[in-house]
Amino acid sequence: MEWYVILALVLGIPIVLLPVAFVWYLNVSGLYQVIRDMRQRRKRRARVLGEAAALARSRVSVAATEKGGE
């Protein structure tokens, strides 16, 4: 191979791979953001459901004591 072909390959490969790496980075960071948001949503939902269950239990026990202590 001639030296200019090798030089063209050495300079051309990074130029071609830079946009590919950038798009890959955008995809991976987007997936990470979606997974992180999903975990936060799941934790928040579990906390709210736990609070609702505790509130329902407390209302049931209050209602039971008002009716005559079941």
Biopython code that builds the backbone (N, CA, C, O; Angstrom):
import numpy as np
from Bio.PDB.StructureBuilder import StructureBuilder

atoms = [
    (1, "MET", "N", (0.836, -1.171, 0.000)),
    (1, "MET", "CA", (0.000, 0.000, 0.000)),
    (1, "MET", "C", (0.888, 1.244, 0.000)),
    (1, "MET", "O", (1.979, 1.269, 0.569)),
    (2, "GLU", "N", (0.384, 2.234, -0.641)),
    (2, "GLU", "CA", (1.099, 3.500, -0.682)),
    (2, "GLU", "C", (0.882, 4.246, 0.626)),
    (2, "GLU", "O", (-0.083, 3.978, 1.342)),
    (3, "TRP", "N", (1.752, 5.159, 0.933)),
    (3, "TRP", "CA", (1.697, 5.877, 2.209)),
    (3, "TRP", "C", (0.462, 6.764, 2.313)),
    (3, "TRP", "O", (-0.072, 6.952, 3.406)),
    (4, "TYR", "N", (0.001, 7.314, 1.182)),
    (4, "TYR", "CA", (-1.162, 8.201, 1.230)),
    (4, "TYR", "C", (-2.455, 7.422, 1.489)),
    (4, "TYR", "O", (-3.402, 7.984, 2.039)),
    (5, "VAL", "N", (-2.517, 6.158, 1.110)),
    (5, "VAL", "CA", (-3.687, 5.326, 1.404)),
    (5, "VAL", "C", (-3.734, 5.043, 2.905)),
    (5, "VAL", "O", (-4.797, 5.103, 3.523)),
    (6, "ILE", "N", (-2.588, 4.739, 3.477)),
    (6, "ILE", "CA", (-2.522, 4.489, 4.918)),
    (6, "ILE", "C", (-2.878, 5.756, 5.686)),
    (6, "ILE", "O", (-3.612, 5.702, 6.673)),
    (7, "LEU", "N", (-2.365, 6.882, 5.237)),
    (7, "LEU", "CA", (-2.676, 8.167, 5.873)),
    (7, "LEU", "C", (-4.171, 8.465, 5.769)),
    (7, "LEU", "O", (-4.773, 8.928, 6.738)),
    (8, "ALA", "N", (-4.772, 8.211, 4.625)),
    (8, "ALA", "CA", (-6.201, 8.440, 4.442)),
    (8, "ALA", "C", (-7.020, 7.544, 5.380)),
    (8, "ALA", "O", (-8.018, 7.986, 5.949)),
    (9, "LEU", "N", (-6.594, 6.286, 5.538)),
    (9, "LEU", "CA", (-7.291, 5.386, 6.455)),
    (9, "LEU", "C", (-7.141, 5.849, 7.899)),
    (9, "LEU", "O", (-8.111, 5.858, 8.656)),
    (10, "VAL", "N", (-5.937, 6.231, 8.274)),
    (10, "VAL", "CA", (-5.689, 6.674, 9.655)),
    (10, "VAL", "C", (-6.496, 7.923, 9.974)),
    (10, "VAL", "O", (-6.982, 8.067, 11.096)),
    (11, "LEU", "N", (-6.647, 8.817, 9.028)),
    (11, "LEU", "CA", (-7.425, 10.038, 9.264)),
    (11, "LEU", "C", (-8.925, 9.833, 9.026)),
    (11, "LEU", "O", (-9.749, 10.490, 9.661)),
    (12, "GLY", "N", (-9.272, 8.941, 8.129)),
    (12, "GLY", "CA", (-10.678, 8.760, 7.764)),
    (12, "GLY", "C", (-11.466, 7.925, 8.758)),
    (12, "GLY", "O", (-12.644, 8.199, 8.991)),
    (13, "ILE", "N", (-10.851, 6.921, 9.343)),
    (13, "ILE", "CA", (-11.563, 6.036, 10.269)),
    (13, "ILE", "C", (-12.077, 6.799, 11.493)),
    (13, "ILE", "O", (-13.244, 6.626, 11.844)),
    (14, "PRO", "N", (-11.282, 7.623, 12.157)),
    (14, "PRO", "CA", (-11.832, 8.380, 13.292)),
    (14, "PRO", "C", (-12.942, 9.362, 12.884)),
    (14, "PRO", "O", (-13.884, 9.586, 13.644)),
    (15, "ILE", "N", (-12.829, 9.935, 11.703)),
    (15, "ILE", "CA", (-13.862, 10.869, 11.236)),
    (15, "ILE", "C", (-15.181, 10.132, 11.024)),
    (15, "ILE", "O", (-16.246, 10.678, 11.310)),
    (16, "VAL", "N", (-15.120, 8.916, 10.533)),
    (16, "VAL", "CA", (-16.329, 8.121, 10.320)),
    (16, "VAL", "C", (-16.868, 7.600, 11.655)),
    (16, "VAL", "O", (-18.082, 7.561, 11.853)),
    (17, "LEU", "N", (-15.991, 7.205, 12.562)),
    (17, "LEU", "CA", (-16.432, 6.614, 13.820)),
    (17, "LEU", "C", (-16.930, 7.642, 14.837)),
    (17, "LEU", "O", (-17.679, 7.281, 15.745)),
    (18, "LEU", "N", (-16.539, 8.899, 14.711)),
    (18, "LEU", "CA", (-16.977, 9.921, 15.659)),
    (18, "LEU", "C", (-18.501, 10.088, 15.686)),
    (18, "LEU", "O", (-19.080, 10.071, 16.772)),
    (19, "PRO", "N", (-19.171, 10.248, 14.546)),
    (19, "PRO", "CA", (-20.638, 10.334, 14.603)),
    (19, "PRO", "C", (-21.298, 9.047, 15.109)),
    (19, "PRO", "O", (-22.322, 9.100, 15.790)),
    (20, "VAL", "N", (-20.719, 7.909, 14.781)),
    (20, "VAL", "CA", (-21.253, 6.632, 15.257)),
    (20, "VAL", "C", (-21.163, 6.573, 16.777)),
    (20, "VAL", "O", (-22.119, 6.180, 17.445)),
    (21, "ALA", "N", (-20.014, 6.962, 17.322)),
    (21, "ALA", "CA", (-19.843, 6.958, 18.778)),
    (21, "ALA", "C", (-20.785, 7.963, 19.440)),
    (21, "ALA", "O", (-21.308, 7.696, 20.522)),
    (22, "PHE", "N", (-21.004, 9.102, 18.810)),
    (22, "PHE", "CA", (-21.906, 10.110, 19.377)),
    (22, "PHE", "C", (-23.348, 9.605, 19.426)),
    (22, "PHE", "O", (-24.033, 9.786, 20.432)),
    (23, "VAL", "N", (-23.805, 8.981, 18.363)),
    (23, "VAL", "CA", (-25.160, 8.428, 18.336)),
    (23, "VAL", "C", (-25.289, 7.309, 19.365)),
    (23, "VAL", "O", (-26.312, 7.211, 20.043)),
    (24, "TRP", "N", (-24.272, 6.471, 19.489)),
    (24, "TRP", "CA", (-24.285, 5.408, 20.496)),
    (24, "TRP", "C", (-24.374, 6.008, 21.888)),
    (24, "TRP", "O", (-25.132, 5.517, 22.725)),
    (25, "TYR", "N", (-23.613, 7.062, 22.148)),
    (25, "TYR", "CA", (-23.655, 7.736, 23.445)),
    (25, "TYR", "C", (-25.063, 8.279, 23.729)),
    (25, "TYR", "O", (-25.570, 8.137, 24.842)),
    (26, "LEU", "N", (-25.685, 8.892, 22.736)),
    (26, "LEU", "CA", (-27.044, 9.419, 22.932)),
    (26, "LEU", "C", (-28.025, 8.296, 23.256)),
    (26, "LEU", "O", (-28.879, 8.455, 24.128)),
    (27, "ASN", "N", (-27.911, 7.171, 22.568)),
    (27, "ASN", "CA", (-28.804, 6.044, 22.831)),
    (27, "ASN", "C", (-28.603, 5.484, 24.230)),
    (27, "ASN", "O", (-29.575, 5.236, 24.944)),
    (28, "VAL", "N", (-27.361, 5.284, 24.626)),
    (28, "VAL", "CA", (-27.078, 4.698, 25.939)),
    (28, "VAL", "C", (-27.495, 5.656, 27.050)),
    (28, "VAL", "O", (-28.075, 5.223, 28.046)),
    (29, "SER", "N", (-27.212, 6.939, 26.900)),
    (29, "SER", "CA", (-27.604, 7.892, 27.942)),
    (29, "SER", "C", (-29.121, 8.027, 28.014)),
    (29, "SER", "O", (-29.671, 8.219, 29.099)),
    (30, "GLY", "N", (-29.802, 7.929, 26.879)),
    (30, "GLY", "CA", (-31.262, 7.964, 26.889)),
    (30, "GLY", "C", (-31.850, 6.756, 27.589)),
    (30, "GLY", "O", (-32.805, 6.885, 28.355)),
    (31, "LEU", "N", (-31.292, 5.585, 27.335)),
    (31, "LEU", "CA", (-31.759, 4.377, 28.018)),
    (31, "LEU", "C", (-31.510, 4.465, 29.515)),
    (31, "LEU", "O", (-32.359, 4.064, 30.310)),
    (32, "TYR", "N", (-30.361, 4.982, 29.902)),
    (32, "TYR", "CA", (-30.047, 5.143, 31.322)),
    (32, "TYR", "C", (-31.052, 6.081, 31.990)),
    (32, "TYR", "O", (-31.509, 5.816, 33.102)),
    (33, "GLN", "N", (-31.392, 7.170, 31.316)),
    (33, "GLN", "CA", (-32.358, 8.125, 31.871)),
    (33, "GLN", "C", (-33.733, 7.473, 32.030)),
    (33, "GLN", "O", (-34.398, 7.672, 33.046)),
    (34, "VAL", "N", (-34.155, 6.708, 31.046)),
    (34, "VAL", "CA", (-35.456, 6.039, 31.118)),
    (34, "VAL", "C", (-35.473, 5.034, 32.270)),
    (34, "VAL", "O", (-36.448, 4.974, 33.020)),
    (35, "ILE", "N", (-34.415, 4.251, 32.417)),
    (35, "ILE", "CA", (-34.359, 3.265, 33.493)),
    (35, "ILE", "C", (-34.353, 3.950, 34.846)),
    (35, "ILE", "O", (-35.028, 3.497, 35.770)),
    (36, "ARG", "N", (-33.597, 5.044, 34.979)),
    (36, "ARG", "CA", (-33.543, 5.776, 36.243)),
    (36, "ARG", "C", (-34.906, 6.374, 36.594)),
    (36, "ARG", "O", (-35.331, 6.315, 37.748)),
    (37, "ASP", "N", (-35.590, 6.947, 35.603)),
    (37, "ASP", "CA", (-36.928, 7.490, 35.851)),
    (37, "ASP", "C", (-37.917, 6.395, 36.223)),
    (37, "ASP", "O", (-38.774, 6.602, 37.082)),
    (38, "MET", "N", (-37.806, 5.238, 35.589)),
    (38, "MET", "CA", (-38.707, 4.129, 35.891)),
    (38, "MET", "C", (-38.509, 3.649, 37.331)),
    (38, "MET", "O", (-39.478, 3.363, 38.034)),
    (39, "ARG", "N", (-37.252, 3.564, 37.762)),
    (39, "ARG", "CA", (-36.990, 3.159, 39.149)),
    (39, "ARG", "C", (-37.542, 4.175, 40.141)),
    (39, "ARG", "O", (-38.122, 3.792, 41.157)),
    (40, "GLN", "N", (-37.372, 5.460, 39.862)),
    (40, "GLN", "CA", (-37.904, 6.491, 40.753)),
    (40, "GLN", "C", (-39.425, 6.427, 40.810)),
    (40, "GLN", "O", (-40.018, 6.541, 41.883)),
    (41, "ARG", "N", (-40.057, 6.244, 39.647)),
    (41, "ARG", "CA", (-41.514, 6.140, 39.605)),
    (41, "ARG", "C", (-42.008, 4.938, 40.400)),
    (41, "ARG", "O", (-43.008, 5.022, 41.113)),
    (42, "ARG", "N", (-41.289, 3.808, 40.270)),
    (42, "ARG", "CA", (-41.669, 2.596, 40.992)),
    (42, "ARG", "C", (-41.543, 2.786, 42.502)),
    (42, "ARG", "O", (-42.413, 2.344, 43.253)),
    (43, "LYS", "N", (-40.468, 3.441, 42.956)),
    (43, "LYS", "CA", (-40.292, 3.708, 44.382)),
    (43, "LYS", "C", (-41.373, 4.649, 44.901)),
    (43, "LYS", "O", (-41.935, 4.427, 45.973)),
    (44, "ARG", "N", (-41.663, 5.702, 44.134)),
    (44, "ARG", "CA", (-42.689, 6.656, 44.550)),
    (44, "ARG", "C", (-44.054, 5.978, 44.622)),
    (44, "ARG", "O", (-44.822, 6.220, 45.554)),
    (45, "ARG", "N", (-44.358, 5.128, 43.639)),
    (45, "ARG", "CA", (-45.642, 4.433, 43.639)),
    (45, "ARG", "C", (-45.764, 3.493, 44.837)),
    (45, "ARG", "O", (-46.815, 3.430, 45.474)),
    (46, "ALA", "N", (-44.690, 2.763, 45.144)),
    (46, "ALA", "CA", (-44.702, 1.853, 46.285)),
    (46, "ALA", "C", (-44.898, 2.633, 47.580)),
    (46, "ALA", "O", (-45.624, 2.190, 48.471)),
    (47, "ARG", "N", (-44.252, 3.795, 47.687)),
    (47, "ARG", "CA", (-44.397, 4.609, 48.896)),
    (47, "ARG", "C", (-45.832, 5.108, 49.038)),
    (47, "ARG", "O", (-46.404, 5.048, 50.127)),
    (48, "VAL", "N", (-46.410, 5.596, 47.954)),
    (48, "VAL", "CA", (-47.784, 6.103, 47.999)),
    (48, "VAL", "C", (-48.763, 4.979, 48.303)),
    (48, "VAL", "O", (-49.693, 5.160, 49.089)),
    (49, "LEU", "N", (-48.559, 3.820, 47.688)),
    (49, "LEU", "CA", (-49.455, 2.688, 47.964)),
    (49, "LEU", "C", (-49.319, 2.221, 49.410)),
    (49, "LEU", "O", (-50.308, 1.833, 50.032)),
    (50, "GLY", "N", (-48.108, 2.256, 49.944)),
    (50, "GLY", "CA", (-47.908, 1.893, 51.351)),
    (50, "GLY", "C", (-48.606, 2.864, 52.283)),
    (50, "GLY", "O", (-49.215, 2.460, 53.274)),
    (51, "GLU", "N", (-48.513, 4.163, 51.956)),
    (51, "GLU", "CA", (-49.207, 5.162, 52.773)),
    (51, "GLU", "C", (-50.723, 4.982, 52.680)),
    (51, "GLU", "O", (-51.429, 5.114, 53.680)),
    (52, "ALA", "N", (-51.215, 4.686, 51.491)),
    (52, "ALA", "CA", (-52.646, 4.483, 51.318)),
    (52, "ALA", "C", (-53.116, 3.247, 52.084)),
    (52, "ALA", "O", (-54.191, 3.260, 52.683)),
    (53, "ALA", "N", (-52.321, 2.189, 52.067)),
    (53, "ALA", "CA", (-52.688, 0.976, 52.797)),
    (53, "ALA", "C", (-52.688, 1.242, 54.302)),
    (53, "ALA", "O", (-53.567, 0.760, 55.016)),
    (54, "ALA", "N", (-51.714, 2.001, 54.783)),
    (54, "ALA", "CA", (-51.674, 2.334, 56.209)),
    (54, "ALA", "C", (-52.876, 3.198, 56.594)),
    (54, "ALA", "O", (-53.470, 3.010, 57.655)),
    (55, "LEU", "N", (-53.222, 4.130, 55.735)),
    (55, "LEU", "CA", (-54.379, 4.970, 55.999)),
    (55, "LEU", "C", (-55.660, 4.143, 56.001)),
    (55, "LEU", "O", (-56.530, 4.356, 56.845)),
    (56, "ALA", "N", (-55.786, 3.207, 55.071)),
    (56, "ALA", "CA", (-56.974, 2.354, 55.013)),
    (56, "ALA", "C", (-57.054, 1.471, 56.260)),
    (56, "ALA", "O", (-58.142, 1.269, 56.798)),
    (57, "ARG", "N", (-55.926, 0.945, 56.723)),
    (57, "ARG", "CA", (-55.926, 0.126, 57.931)),
    (57, "ARG", "C", (-56.341, 0.954, 59.147)),
    (57, "ARG", "O", (-57.091, 0.479, 60.001)),
    (58, "SER", "N", (-55.858, 2.174, 59.219)),
    (58, "SER", "CA", (-56.202, 2.992, 60.378)),
    (58, "SER", "C", (-57.677, 3.372, 60.357)),
    (58, "SER", "O", (-58.308, 3.445, 61.411)),
    (59, "ARG", "N", (-58.231, 3.611, 59.184)),
    (59, "ARG", "CA", (-59.649, 3.939, 59.104)),
    (59, "ARG", "C", (-60.517, 2.735, 59.424)),
    (59, "ARG", "O", (-61.578, 2.880, 60.030)),
    (60, "VAL", "N", (-60.074, 1.539, 59.021)),
    (60, "VAL", "CA", (-60.836, 0.335, 59.322)),
    (60, "VAL", "C", (-60.834, 0.096, 60.817)),
    (60, "VAL", "O", (-61.868, -0.255, 61.387)),
    (61, "SER", "N", (-59.701, 0.277, 61.460)),
    (61, "SER", "CA", (-59.658, 0.017, 62.894)),
    (61, "SER", "C", (-60.470, 1.056, 63.660)),
    (61, "SER", "O", (-61.081, 0.719, 64.674)),
    (62, "VAL", "N", (-60.494, 2.287, 63.215)),
    (62, "VAL", "CA", (-61.314, 3.316, 63.862)),
    (62, "VAL", "C", (-62.779, 3.000, 63.660)),
    (62, "VAL", "O", (-63.569, 3.109, 64.598)),
    (63, "ALA", "N", (-63.162, 2.603, 62.437)),
    (63, "ALA", "CA", (-64.554, 2.269, 62.161)),
    (63, "ALA", "C", (-64.977, 1.052, 62.975)),
    (63, "ALA", "O", (-66.112, 1.002, 63.447)),
    (64, "ALA", "N", (-64.113, 0.086, 63.148)),
    (64, "ALA", "CA", (-64.446, -1.102, 63.907)),
    (64, "ALA", "C", (-64.649, -0.764, 65.380)),
    (64, "ALA", "O", (-65.551, -1.316, 66.010)),
    (65, "THR", "N", (-63.849, 0.113, 65.938)),
    (65, "THR", "CA", (-64.024, 0.471, 67.335)),
    (65, "THR", "C", (-65.267, 1.300, 67.562)),
    (65, "THR", "O", (-65.868, 1.233, 68.635)),
    (66, "GLU", "N", (-65.669, 2.091, 66.559)),
    (66, "GLU", "CA", (-66.893, 2.891, 66.706)),
    (66, "GLU", "C", (-68.137, 2.008, 66.632)),
    (66, "GLU", "O", (-69.157, 2.342, 67.235)),
    (67, "LYS", "N", (-68.076, 0.884, 65.905)),
    (67, "LYS", "CA", (-69.227, 0.000, 65.767)),
    (67, "LYS", "C", (-69.399, -0.930, 66.956)),
    (67, "LYS", "O", (-70.462, -1.528, 67.126)),
    (68, "GLY", "N", (-68.409, -1.054, 67.747)),
    (68, "GLY", "CA", (-68.574, -1.929, 68.886)),
    (68, "GLY", "C", (-67.396, -2.832, 69.150)),
    (68, "GLY", "O", (-67.499, -3.782, 69.926)),
    (69, "GLY", "N", (-66.272, -2.546, 68.512)),
    (69, "GLY", "CA", (-65.045, -3.259, 68.837)),
    (69, "GLY", "C", (-64.878, -4.608, 68.191)),
    (69, "GLY", "O", (-64.663, -5.598, 68.889)),
    (70, "GLU", "N", (-64.967, -4.680, 66.895)),
    (70, "GLU", "CA", (-64.726, -5.938, 66.200)),
    (70, "GLU", "C", (-63.270, -6.217, 66.090)),
    (70, "GLU", "O", (-62.878, -7.241, 65.530)),
]
sb = StructureBuilder()
sb.init_structure("model")
sb.init_model(0)
sb.init_chain("A")
sb.init_seg("    ")
for serial, (resi, resn, name, xyz) in enumerate(atoms, 1):
    if name == "N":
        sb.init_residue(resn, " ", resi, " ")
    sb.init_atom(name, np.array(xyz, "f"), 0.0, 1.0, " ", f" {name:<3s}", serial, name[0])
structure = sb.get_structure()
